[in-house]
């Protein structure tokens, strides 16, 4: 992937060793090397005929976007690439708002060379920080939706078209989306190498409380965004804080809701954003903005406080990843959750099950228990399609469902409080099928299913 990426990995390993000790650093480095060897990703630009088709179809769509970009002493080559990545969009109904807090005229000189009336340049009187500067850009937004773009990053040519098409499709089904996000990748400073593609899941409440997996490209209803605005207290994690407050807003004022909600949030499963990595960027050097991870922790704490969920937020070994430790436990705080599952680990110290896709395929099967997995998701609490009843703690409603399925009383392990499956199920029971039926009934009752990787069951 090039010299700069190898240097960054050495830096990451050293920092990780200092923070977490030799054992964890060893496994983290070994896993990273394996992932890099297996990474065959490259970004494939869309052919001209596809782009032209989007230009024609886009004429039938009517959503207007406000692209918000706070700038500060941006390098000319990065600034031009960012601006031009917006101007070449196949969907042209947008405004590009640049809020410039530079002390020099480097940004203004570059912007003045573009004559496109969709560009709105605003020179700020002072540098108030990323949140305050973005709020200044937001004041001038007139679009139906606002999108967030960093001053040295790049949108793909189809980014706004895909967002507009998704918004239109939802409207056809009577849904007014409030937030959208896409997949993303990283690129080196001169955009000759693309790597670490982040293929994201659909909206997942417990995963977003563990990490800002939404990140780029984020688009939000402009009125909602202007109502919430960015909070300077969370500078460095202002996008994460915004997302969490938007989610809480959509969840409503019923803070102890007993049922899960389908929120008006959409994931566009395409790479629409290139996150540029250079020495000063957080993507290239996480240690460059340690304060951002403390700000992210505060954002999660504020979400819990507002929802009246009692818990503490802990930093995990990898920067920017968190764990919520509920008091006394998750089920006591979350009436919306019907069951919490864990991971099954075999004698070879590899994961054998615990969390599954709807098809019944284990998500992290064969992954070493010390590894964190793709985008570290194997160590993060998250909503699940399906968990394994052999490593499960159920709510009262969940206990009743298991009794319905098995026709037997629900027994708990007195030491762990988990489902005592060994005394309740036959040796030849189809655990996967029973788990599927159980989880289906949980969802039918409008409750979430959460997977917690700290809950471990050894398999024979």
PAVO-569519 format. One record per residue (C-alpha): z, y, x. Coordinates in Angstrom, 2 decimals. Each point is the difference from the previous one (the first is absolute). Layout:
<lolos>
[lolo [Z, Y, X]]
...
</lolos>
This chain:
<lolos>
[lolo [0.00, 0.00, 0.00]]
[lolo [-0.08, 2.26, 2.96]]
[lolo [2.41, 1.31, 2.61]]
[lolo [1.80, 2.46, -2.26]]
[lolo [1.04, -2.75, -2.43]]
[lolo [1.27, -2.27, 2.77]]
[lolo [2.10, 2.84, 1.40]]
[lolo [1.40, 0.72, -3.46]]
[lolo [0.98, -3.65, -0.44]]
[lolo [1.90, 0.05, 3.30]]
[lolo [1.80, 3.14, -1.15]]
[lolo [0.82, -1.57, -3.37]]
[lolo [1.34, -3.15, 1.66]]
[lolo [2.26, 1.97, 2.36]]
[lolo [1.38, 2.12, -2.84]]
[lolo [0.50, -3.10, -2.15]]
[lolo [1.85, -1.75, 2.85]]
[lolo [2.38, 2.94, 0.42]]
[lolo [0.70, 0.11, -3.72]]
[lolo [0.18, -3.68, -0.96]]
[lolo [0.67, -2.08, 3.12]]
[lolo [-1.96, -2.59, 1.97]]
[lolo [-0.26, -2.78, -2.60]]
[lolo [-1.47, 2.16, -2.75]]
[lolo [-2.24, 1.86, 2.45]]
[lolo [-1.32, -3.32, 1.33]]
[lolo [-1.00, -1.25, -3.45]]
[lolo [-1.41, 3.39, -1.01]]
[lolo [-2.18, 0.16, 3.13]]
[lolo [-1.14, -3.61, -0.38]]
[lolo [-0.92, 0.59, -3.62]]
[lolo [-1.87, 3.22, 0.83]]
[lolo [-2.07, -1.75, 2.67]]
[lolo [-0.91, -2.76, -2.45]]
[lolo [-1.01, 2.48, -2.67]]
[lolo [-2.19, 1.95, 2.41]]
[lolo [-1.79, -3.16, 1.09]]
[lolo [-0.66, -0.88, -3.63]]
[lolo [-1.04, 3.53, -1.00]]
[lolo [-3.78, -0.08, -0.49]]
[lolo [-0.05, 3.11, -2.19]]
[lolo [-2.66, 2.65, 0.26]]
[lolo [-0.85, 2.72, -2.46]]
[lolo [-3.49, -0.31, -1.44]]
[lolo [-1.54, 3.26, -1.16]]
[lolo [-1.74, -0.10, -3.36]]
[lolo [-3.81, -0.07, 0.03]]
[lolo [-1.86, 3.09, -1.17]]
[lolo [-1.26, -1.67, -3.18]]
[lolo [3.59, -0.64, -1.13]]
[lolo [1.01, 3.56, 0.80]]
[lolo [-2.96, 1.34, -1.96]]
[lolo [0.89, -2.21, -2.95]]
[lolo [3.50, 1.48, 0.05]]
[lolo [-1.40, 3.53, 0.06]]
[lolo [-1.99, -0.73, -3.14]]
[lolo [2.80, -1.80, -1.84]]
[lolo [2.43, 2.74, 1.00]]
[lolo [-1.98, 2.50, -2.06]]
[lolo [1.29, -1.75, -3.11]]
[lolo [3.65, 0.48, 1.04]]
[lolo [1.93, 3.22, -0.57]]
[lolo [3.26, -0.22, 1.96]]
[lolo [0.59, 2.81, 2.50]]
[lolo [2.00, -0.57, 3.19]]
[lolo [2.01, 2.46, 2.08]]
[lolo [0.25, -1.28, 3.58]]
[lolo [3.10, 1.51, 1.63]]
[lolo [0.05, 0.36, 3.78]]
[lolo [2.74, 1.86, 1.90]]
[lolo [-1.32, 0.91, 3.45]]
[lolo [1.72, 1.08, 3.18]]
[lolo [-1.78, 0.66, 3.29]]
[lolo [-2.38, -2.84, -0.81]]
[lolo [-2.44, -1.05, 2.71]]
[lolo [-3.50, 1.14, -0.85]]
[lolo [-1.60, -3.45, 0.21]]
[lolo [2.62, -1.51, -2.34]]
[lolo [-0.15, 2.94, -2.40]]
[lolo [-3.77, -0.16, -0.29]]
[lolo [0.03, -3.75, -0.59]]
[lolo [2.63, 0.39, -2.71]]
[lolo [-1.89, 2.80, -1.76]]
[lolo [-3.35, -1.75, 0.25]]
[lolo [1.45, -3.28, -1.28]]
[lolo [0.84, 1.91, -3.19]]
[lolo [-3.27, 1.90, -0.23]]
[lolo [-2.09, -3.20, 0.20]]
[lolo [1.81, -1.66, -2.91]]
[lolo [-2.36, -1.74, -2.42]]
[lolo [2.06, 1.53, -2.80]]
[lolo [-0.19, 3.76, 0.35]]
[lolo [2.33, 1.37, -2.66]]
[lolo [2.79, 1.14, 2.29]]
[lolo [1.64, 2.90, 1.77]]
[lolo [1.32, -0.22, 3.55]]
[lolo [3.09, 2.18, 0.43]]
[lolo [1.05, 0.70, 3.58]]
[lolo [3.45, 1.55, 0.45]]
[lolo [0.04, 1.22, 3.60]]
[lolo [3.33, 0.64, 1.73]]
[lolo [-1.52, 0.42, 3.49]]
[lolo [1.10, 2.89, 2.17]]
[lolo [-3.47, 0.16, 1.56]]
[lolo [-3.34, 0.40, -1.80]]
[lolo [-1.31, -3.40, 1.13]]
[lolo [-0.14, -1.44, -3.51]]
[lolo [-1.30, 3.15, -1.65]]
[lolo [-2.87, 0.29, 2.50]]
[lolo [-1.16, -3.52, -0.73]]
[lolo [0.31, 0.33, -3.78]]
[lolo [-2.01, 3.23, 0.07]]
[lolo [-3.04, -1.94, 1.21]]
[lolo [-0.21, -1.86, -3.33]]
[lolo [-1.58, 1.78, -2.95]]
[lolo [0.91, -2.52, -2.70]]
[lolo [1.75, 1.80, -2.89]]
[lolo [2.08, -3.09, -0.71]]
[lolo [2.03, 0.73, 3.16]]
[lolo [3.01, 2.22, -0.65]]
[lolo [1.68, 1.28, 3.16]]
[lolo [3.52, 1.47, -0.28]]
[lolo [1.67, 1.54, 3.05]]
[lolo [3.78, -0.40, -0.27]]
[lolo [2.31, 2.78, 1.11]]
[lolo [2.35, -2.45, 1.68]]
[lolo [0.31, -3.67, 0.83]]
[lolo [2.49, -1.32, -2.52]]
[lolo [-0.44, -3.66, 0.92]]
[lolo [-2.22, -2.69, -1.46]]
[lolo [1.52, 0.01, -3.50]]
[lolo [0.12, 3.77, -0.43]]
[lolo [-3.52, 0.35, 1.40]]
[lolo [-1.38, -2.66, -2.34]]
[lolo [1.74, 1.67, -2.92]]
[lolo [-1.87, 3.17, 0.93]]
[lolo [-3.31, -1.89, -0.23]]
[lolo [1.13, -1.53, -3.29]]
[lolo [0.45, 3.46, -1.53]]
[lolo [-3.77, 0.52, 0.11]]
[lolo [-0.98, -3.43, -1.34]]
[lolo [-2.08, -0.04, -3.20]]
[lolo [-1.18, -3.61, -0.07]]
[lolo [0.99, -2.70, -2.44]]
[lolo [1.35, -2.01, 2.91]]
[lolo [1.17, 0.95, 3.48]]
[lolo [-0.56, -2.13, 3.09]]
[lolo [1.93, 0.20, 3.28]]
[lolo [-1.87, 0.02, 3.30]]
[lolo [1.43, 0.55, 3.48]]
[lolo [-1.75, 2.59, 2.13]]
[lolo [-1.14, -2.52, 2.63]]
[lolo [-0.90, -2.94, -2.25]]
[lolo [-3.22, -0.97, -1.77]]
[lolo [-1.04, -1.03, -3.50]]
[lolo [-2.72, -2.59, -0.47]]
[lolo [-3.13, 1.33, -1.73]]
[lolo [0.79, -1.86, -3.22]]
[lolo [3.69, 0.96, -0.24]]
[lolo [-0.22, 2.50, -2.87]]
[lolo [-2.64, -1.97, -1.87]]
[lolo [2.19, -3.12, -0.03]]
[lolo [2.99, 2.02, -1.20]]
[lolo [-2.04, 1.73, -2.71]]
[lolo [-1.48, -3.33, -1.16]]
[lolo [3.49, -1.54, -0.20]]
[lolo [1.35, 2.96, -1.98]]
[lolo [-2.95, -0.19, -2.38]]
[lolo [0.37, -3.77, -0.52]]
[lolo [3.70, 0.44, -0.83]]
[lolo [-0.81, 2.77, -2.46]]
[lolo [-2.44, -2.32, -1.76]]
[lolo [3.01, -2.28, -0.59]]
[lolo [2.18, 2.85, -1.24]]
[lolo [1.97, 0.40, 3.25]]
[lolo [0.48, 3.33, 1.75]]
[lolo [0.77, -0.96, 3.57]]
[lolo [2.65, 2.08, 1.72]]
[lolo [-0.33, -1.41, 3.51]]
[lolo [-2.63, -1.91, 1.97]]
[lolo [-0.14, -1.35, 3.53]]
[lolo [-2.45, -1.94, 2.15]]
[lolo [-0.07, -2.33, 2.97]]
[lolo [-0.24, 1.59, 3.42]]
[lolo [-0.62, -0.79, 3.64]]
[lolo [0.65, 1.66, 3.33]]
[lolo [-2.51, 1.32, 2.49]]
[lolo [0.20, 1.16, 3.59]]
[lolo [-0.39, 3.66, 0.90]]
[lolo [-3.81, -0.02, 0.12]]
[lolo [-0.49, -2.39, -2.96]]
[lolo [-1.74, -2.66, 2.04]]
[lolo [2.57, -2.69, -0.86]]
[lolo [1.51, -0.81, -3.39]]
[lolo [2.95, -2.37, -0.26]]
[lolo [3.21, -1.00, -1.82]]
[lolo [-1.46, 0.09, -3.47]]
[lolo [2.76, 0.39, -2.59]]
[lolo [-1.00, -1.95, -3.09]]
[lolo [2.58, 0.98, -2.56]]
[lolo [1.30, -1.72, -3.13]]
[lolo [0.04, 1.48, -3.47]]
[lolo [2.98, 2.22, -0.68]]
[lolo [3.20, -1.81, 1.00]]
[lolo [3.28, 1.78, -0.70]]
[lolo [2.23, -1.91, 2.37]]
[lolo [-2.57, 0.09, 2.79]]
[lolo [-0.30, 3.80, -0.23]]
[lolo [3.81, 0.18, 0.32]]
[lolo [-0.38, -1.98, 3.24]]
[lolo [-2.90, 1.91, 1.56]]
[lolo [-2.54, 2.68, -0.88]]
[lolo [-2.82, -2.53, -0.20]]
[lolo [-1.98, 2.40, -2.24]]
[lolo [-0.45, 2.63, 2.73]]
[lolo [-3.76, 0.93, 0.14]]
[lolo [-2.16, 0.79, -2.00]]
[lolo [2.42, 1.38, -2.60]]
[lolo [-1.29, 1.78, -3.11]]
[lolo [2.28, 1.36, -2.73]]
[lolo [-0.36, 1.80, -3.31]]
[lolo [-0.06, 3.64, 1.06]]
[lolo [2.40, 1.22, -2.73]]
[lolo [2.52, -2.71, 0.90]]
[lolo [-0.31, 0.86, 3.69]]
[lolo [0.50, 3.71, -0.67]]
[lolo [3.07, -0.83, -2.07]]
[lolo [1.55, -2.20, 2.70]]
[lolo [-1.23, 1.81, 3.14]]
[lolo [0.99, -1.00, 3.52]]
[lolo [3.59, 0.24, 1.22]]
[lolo [0.54, 1.49, 3.48]]
[lolo [3.19, -2.04, 0.35]]
[lolo [-2.26, -3.05, 0.28]]
[lolo [-2.47, 1.42, 2.52]]
[lolo [-1.52, -2.87, 1.93]]
[lolo [0.26, -2.28, -3.03]]
[lolo [-1.08, 2.56, -2.59]]
[lolo [-2.75, -2.23, -1.41]]
[lolo [2.42, -2.91, -0.38]]
[lolo [2.54, 2.22, -1.71]]
[lolo [-2.69, 1.33, -2.32]]
[lolo [-1.12, -3.49, -0.97]]
[lolo [3.54, -1.14, -0.75]]
[lolo [0.74, 3.05, -2.14]]
[lolo [-3.31, -0.44, -1.83]]
[lolo [0.84, -3.65, -0.67]]
[lolo [3.44, 0.96, -1.30]]
[lolo [-1.59, 2.68, -2.19]]
[lolo [-2.38, -2.58, -1.48]]
[lolo [2.85, -2.45, -0.57]]
[lolo [1.63, 2.64, -2.19]]
[lolo [3.56, 1.06, -0.67]]
[lolo [1.24, -3.40, -1.15]]
[lolo [1.58, -0.77, 3.36]]
[lolo [1.42, -3.38, -1.01]]
[lolo [-3.12, -1.27, -1.76]]
[lolo [0.23, -3.71, -0.73]]
[lolo [-3.75, -0.56, 0.15]]
[lolo [-2.58, 0.60, 2.67]]
[lolo [-2.76, 2.50, -0.71]]
[lolo [-3.69, -0.04, 0.76]]
[lolo [-0.33, 3.34, 1.73]]
[lolo [-3.26, 2.04, -0.03]]
[lolo [-0.63, -0.67, 3.68]]
[lolo [-3.20, -1.53, 1.37]]
[lolo [-0.90, -1.61, 3.30]]
[lolo [-3.63, 0.28, 1.11]]
[lolo [-0.48, -3.07, 2.25]]
[lolo [-2.40, 1.62, 2.46]]
[lolo [0.47, 1.78, 3.32]]
[lolo [-0.46, 3.68, -0.86]]
[lolo [2.00, 1.59, 2.83]]
[lolo [-0.12, -0.16, 3.80]]
[lolo [3.34, 0.87, 1.61]]
[lolo [-0.78, 1.44, 3.44]]
[lolo [2.22, -1.18, 2.84]]
[lolo [0.62, 2.13, 3.06]]
[lolo [3.01, 0.71, 2.18]]
[lolo [1.58, 2.51, -2.41]]
[lolo [-0.52, -2.00, -3.18]]
[lolo [2.69, -2.06, -1.72]]
[lolo [-2.50, -2.84, -0.43]]
[lolo [-0.49, -0.26, 3.77]]
[lolo [3.56, 0.78, 1.09]]
[lolo [2.68, -0.62, -2.65]]
[lolo [2.73, 1.28, 2.32]]
[lolo [-1.66, 3.45, -0.07]]
[lolo [1.53, 0.69, -3.41]]
[lolo [3.31, -1.84, -0.23]]
[lolo [1.25, 2.66, -2.38]]
[lolo [-2.66, -1.13, -2.48]]
[lolo [1.67, -3.38, -0.43]]
[lolo [3.37, 1.58, -0.73]]
[lolo [-1.78, 2.20, -2.56]]
[lolo [-1.51, -3.13, -1.55]]
[lolo [3.46, -1.54, -0.25]]
[lolo [1.24, 3.12, -1.81]]
[lolo [-2.94, -0.22, -2.41]]
[lolo [0.93, -3.58, -0.98]]
[lolo [3.67, 0.97, -0.31]]
[lolo [-0.93, 2.85, -2.33]]
[lolo [-2.08, -2.36, -2.14]]
[lolo [2.94, -2.39, -0.34]]
[lolo [2.36, 2.85, -0.80]]
[lolo [-2.24, 1.35, -2.73]]
[lolo [-0.53, -3.46, -1.57]]
[lolo [3.78, -0.58, 0.23]]
[lolo [-0.49, -3.17, 2.04]]
[lolo [2.95, -0.46, 2.35]]
[lolo [-1.15, -1.00, 3.43]]
[lolo [-0.27, 0.91, 3.66]]
[lolo [-3.26, 0.40, 1.91]]
[lolo [-0.24, -1.60, 3.42]]
[lolo [-2.63, 0.39, 2.73]]
[lolo [-1.71, -3.27, 0.89]]
[lolo [-1.07, -0.96, 3.52]]
[lolo [-3.44, 1.55, -0.41]]
[lolo [-0.07, 3.77, -0.41]]
[lolo [-0.82, 1.25, -3.48]]
[lolo [1.20, -3.16, -1.74]]
[lolo [3.16, -0.18, -2.09]]
[lolo [2.28, -2.32, -1.90]]
[lolo [2.02, 0.90, -3.08]]
[lolo [3.37, -1.74, -0.06]]
[lolo [1.25, 0.19, -3.58]]
[lolo [3.65, 0.14, -1.03]]
[lolo [1.11, -2.61, -0.90]]
[lolo [-3.51, -1.51, -0.24]]
[lolo [-3.49, 0.73, -1.25]]
[lolo [0.35, -1.69, -3.39]]
[lolo [3.17, 1.95, -0.79]]
[lolo [-1.91, 3.27, 0.51]]
[lolo [-3.41, -0.89, -1.37]]
[lolo [-0.25, -1.13, -3.64]]
[lolo [-3.78, 0.07, 0.51]]
[lolo [0.21, -3.01, 2.38]]
[lolo [0.19, -3.54, -1.37]]
[lolo [0.26, -1.94, 3.25]]
[lolo [0.19, 0.44, 3.75]]
[lolo [-1.59, -2.58, 2.27]]
[lolo [0.16, -0.71, 3.72]]
[lolo [-1.95, -1.89, 2.65]]
[lolo [-0.11, -3.69, 0.77]]
[lolo [0.07, -0.92, 3.70]]
[lolo [-0.82, -3.42, 1.44]]
[lolo [1.40, -1.81, 3.04]]
[lolo [-2.69, 1.52, 2.22]]
[lolo [1.36, 3.49, -0.82]]
[lolo [-3.11, 0.86, -1.97]]
[lolo [-0.14, 1.29, -3.56]]
[lolo [-1.03, -2.67, -2.51]]
[lolo [0.23, 1.98, -3.22]]
[lolo [2.14, 2.29, -2.13]]
[lolo [-2.51, 2.63, -1.13]]
[lolo [-3.34, -0.96, -1.51]]
[lolo [-3.20, 1.49, -1.34]]
[lolo [-0.71, -0.54, -3.69]]
[lolo [-2.11, -3.02, 1.04]]
[lolo [3.05, -1.64, 1.54]]
[lolo [-1.14, 0.57, 3.59]]
[lolo [2.96, 0.83, 2.29]]
[lolo [-0.41, 3.50, 1.43]]
[lolo [1.57, -0.49, 3.44]]
[lolo [-0.50, -3.73, 0.46]]
[lolo [0.17, -1.06, 3.66]]
[lolo [1.28, 3.35, 1.29]]
[lolo [2.82, -0.30, 2.53]]
[lolo [3.28, 1.14, -1.53]]
[lolo [0.45, 2.60, 2.77]]
[lolo [-3.40, 1.58, -0.67]]
[lolo [-0.42, 2.93, -2.35]]
[lolo [-3.52, -0.83, -1.19]]
[lolo [-2.91, 2.19, -1.03]]
[lolo [1.12, 3.63, -0.20]]
[lolo [3.58, -1.36, 0.41]]
[lolo [-0.02, -1.11, -3.64]]
[lolo [1.67, -3.33, 0.76]]
[lolo [3.28, 1.84, 0.68]]
[lolo [-0.17, 2.43, -2.92]]
[lolo [1.46, -0.27, -3.48]]
[lolo [-2.81, 0.13, -2.53]]
[lolo [-0.98, -0.86, -3.53]]
[lolo [-1.54, -3.46, -0.25]]
[lolo [-2.43, -1.73, -2.31]]
[lolo [2.02, -3.15, 0.46]]
[lolo [3.08, -1.17, 1.89]]
[lolo [1.35, -3.50, 0.68]]
[lolo [2.87, -1.08, -2.25]]
[lolo [1.44, -1.99, 2.93]]
[lolo [1.04, 3.24, 1.65]]
[lolo [0.88, 2.28, -2.88]]
[lolo [2.73, 2.09, -1.57]]
[lolo [-0.64, 0.56, -3.70]]
[lolo [1.21, 2.58, -2.46]]
[lolo [1.66, -1.13, -3.22]]
[lolo [-3.39, 0.11, -1.69]]
[lolo [-1.47, -2.00, 2.88]]
[lolo [2.70, -2.64, -0.32]]
[lolo [-0.80, -0.38, -3.68]]
[lolo [-3.70, -0.40, 0.78]]
[lolo [0.69, -2.78, 2.53]]
[lolo [2.12, -1.81, -2.56]]
[lolo [-2.87, 0.25, -2.50]]
[lolo [-2.47, -1.42, 2.52]]
[lolo [2.19, -2.87, 1.23]]
[lolo [2.08, -0.75, -3.08]]
[lolo [3.10, -0.10, 2.21]]
[lolo [2.87, 2.38, 0.73]]
[lolo [-0.64, 2.52, 2.79]]
[lolo [2.20, -0.78, 3.00]]
[lolo [0.81, 2.35, 2.88]]
[lolo [0.78, -0.83, 3.60]]
[lolo [3.66, 1.08, 0.30]]
[lolo [-0.49, 1.22, 3.60]]
[lolo [-3.22, 2.00, -0.39]]
[lolo [-0.21, 0.74, -3.75]]
[lolo [-3.58, -1.31, 0.04]]
[lolo [-1.57, -2.47, -2.39]]
[lolo [1.34, -3.48, 0.85]]
[lolo [-3.39, -1.65, -0.20]]
[lolo [1.07, -3.20, 1.78]]
[lolo [2.39, -0.90, -2.83]]
[lolo [-2.24, 1.32, -2.79]]
[lolo [-3.42, -1.37, 0.88]]
[lolo [-1.44, -3.44, 0.66]]
[lolo [-1.10, -0.97, 3.51]]
[lolo [-3.63, -0.24, -1.11]]
[lolo [0.02, 3.29, -1.95]]
[lolo [-3.06, 2.23, 0.35]]
[lolo [1.80, 3.03, 1.40]]
[lolo [-3.08, 2.18, 0.09]]
[lolo [-0.88, -0.66, -3.64]]
[lolo [3.59, 0.55, -1.14]]
[lolo [0.10, 3.23, 2.01]]
[lolo [-3.27, 1.13, -1.60]]
[lolo [1.30, -0.62, -3.53]]
[lolo [3.28, 1.73, 0.78]]
[lolo [-1.64, 3.10, 1.47]]
[lolo [-2.52, 0.21, -2.80]]
[lolo [2.81, 0.09, -2.56]]
[lolo [1.89, 2.60, 2.03]]
[lolo [-3.05, 2.27, -0.07]]
[lolo [-0.59, -0.67, -3.70]]
[lolo [3.45, 1.46, -0.61]]
[lolo [-1.00, 3.14, 1.87]]
[lolo [2.10, -0.54, 3.11]]
[lolo [-0.85, 0.24, 3.68]]
[lolo [0.22, -2.80, 2.55]]
[lolo [1.18, 1.06, 3.46]]
[lolo [-0.34, -1.87, 3.28]]
[lolo [2.71, 0.60, 2.62]]
[lolo [-0.77, -1.51, 3.44]]
[lolo [3.66, 0.15, 1.02]]
[lolo [0.68, -2.85, -2.46]]
[lolo [-0.86, -3.19, 1.92]]
[lolo [-0.02, -3.64, -1.07]]
[lolo [-0.55, -2.74, 2.57]]
[lolo [-2.41, -2.73, -1.11]]
[lolo [0.11, -3.55, 1.22]]
</lolos>
